[in-house]
Amino acid sequence: MSKTIIHTDKAPAAIGAYSQAVRAGDTVYLSGQIPLVAETMQVVAGGFAEQAHQVFKNLQAVAQAAGGNLNDLVKVNAYLTDLSNFATFNEIMAQYFTAPFPARAAVEVSALPKGVLVEAEAILVLEK
């Protein structure tokens, strides 16, 4: 099976040796998104809530570039530097999805790139 690299200027450019997403068959693997603003490649201003919104905006841009949308996600892995922000993350995530919701894991990590507070990666399945 061949793989297709997904790229969009509407999401932050990769800052390492990875692609924004890779499609294999009908499955798209979205790399972790941190709250960078695509146009500036700077962390969005504000606190945790603003960062979480930017992460979902970035995931949305990559999902759209792949030919899908956030409701096509089947799995989300979220990384938070402080699990006390989990309730806020959950509330913000609910603003971007409709039921049925994707499967999800949320874990606390000691640090994330550029000192951000949240990162999320996802798996998307496109309709045939």
C-alpha positions in Angstrom: 0.0 0.0 0.0 1.3 3.4 -0.9 1.3 6.4 1.4 0.4 10.0 0.6 1.8 12.9 2.5 -0.7 15.5 3.5 0.4 19.2 3.8 -1.4 22.5 4.2 -0.3 26.0 4.8 -3.3 26.5 7.0 -1.6 24.5 9.8 1.9 25.0 11.2 4.7 23.6 9.1 6.5 20.6 10.6 9.3 21.6 12.9 11.2 18.3 12.6 11.6 15.2 10.6 7.9 14.4 10.2 4.8 15.2 8.0 1.7 17.0 9.1 -0.2 13.8 8.2 0.2 10.6 6.2 -2.6 8.8 4.4 -2.4 5.0 4.0 -5.5 3.7 2.3 -8.6 5.3 3.9 -6.7 6.0 7.1 -5.0 9.3 7.8 -2.5 9.7 10.7 -2.3 13.3 11.9 0.9 14.3 13.6 0.7 16.0 17.0 -0.3 19.6 16.8 0.8 22.2 19.3 -0.8 25.6 19.5 1.3 27.4 16.9 -0.4 29.9 14.6 0.4 28.8 11.0 1.0 32.3 9.7 3.5 33.3 12.4 4.8 29.9 13.7 4.4 31.4 17.1 2.5 30.0 20.1 -1.0 31.5 20.3 -1.3 34.3 22.9 -3.2 33.4 26.1 -3.4 30.5 28.4 -4.5 26.9 28.3 -8.0 27.5 26.8 -6.5 29.5 23.9 -3.9 26.9 23.3 -6.4 24.1 23.2 -8.6 26.0 20.7 -5.5 26.5 18.5 -4.6 22.8 18.7 -8.1 21.9 17.4 -8.0 24.6 14.7 -4.7 23.1 13.5 -6.0 19.5 13.6 -9.1 20.7 11.6 -6.9 22.3 8.9 -4.9 19.1 8.5 -8.1 17.0 8.5 -9.6 19.2 5.8 -6.4 19.1 3.7 -6.7 15.3 3.8 -10.3 15.5 2.5 -12.1 15.0 5.8 -13.1 16.9 8.9 -12.8 16.6 12.7 -15.9 14.4 12.8 -14.0 11.8 10.7 -11.5 11.4 13.5 -11.7 8.0 15.2 -9.0 8.5 17.8 -7.5 11.5 19.5 -4.4 11.3 21.9 -4.0 14.4 24.0 -1.0 15.4 26.0 -1.4 18.0 28.8 1.4 19.3 31.0 -1.1 19.6 33.8 -4.1 17.3 34.1 -5.9 19.9 36.2 -6.7 21.4 32.8 -8.5 18.2 31.7 -12.1 19.6 32.3 -11.3 22.7 30.2 -9.8 20.5 27.5 -12.9 18.3 27.5 -15.2 21.4 27.2 -13.2 22.8 24.4 -13.0 19.5 22.5 -16.8 19.2 22.7 -17.1 22.5 20.8 -15.3 21.0 17.8 -17.0 17.6 17.6 -20.5 16.1 17.3 -21.6 12.7 18.6 -20.6 10.1 18.2 -17.3 11.3 19.5 -13.9 9.7 18.7 -12.1 7.5 21.1 -9.6 9.4 23.2 -6.7 9.2 25.6 -5.4 12.1 27.7 -2.2 11.9 29.5 -0.1 14.3 31.6 3.5 14.8 30.3 6.3 16.7 31.9 7.0 19.0 29.0 6.0 19.7 25.4 7.8 21.4 22.5 8.2 25.2 22.8 6.9 25.1 26.4 3.3 24.7 25.3 0.6 23.3 27.6 -1.2 21.0 25.2 -0.7 18.8 22.1 -3.0 16.4 20.3 -2.6 13.9 17.6 -5.3 11.9 15.8 -6.3 9.2 13.4 -8.9 9.9 10.7 -10.8 7.5 8.5 -12.1 8.8 5.2 -15.4 7.6 3.7 -14.9 5.3 0.7 
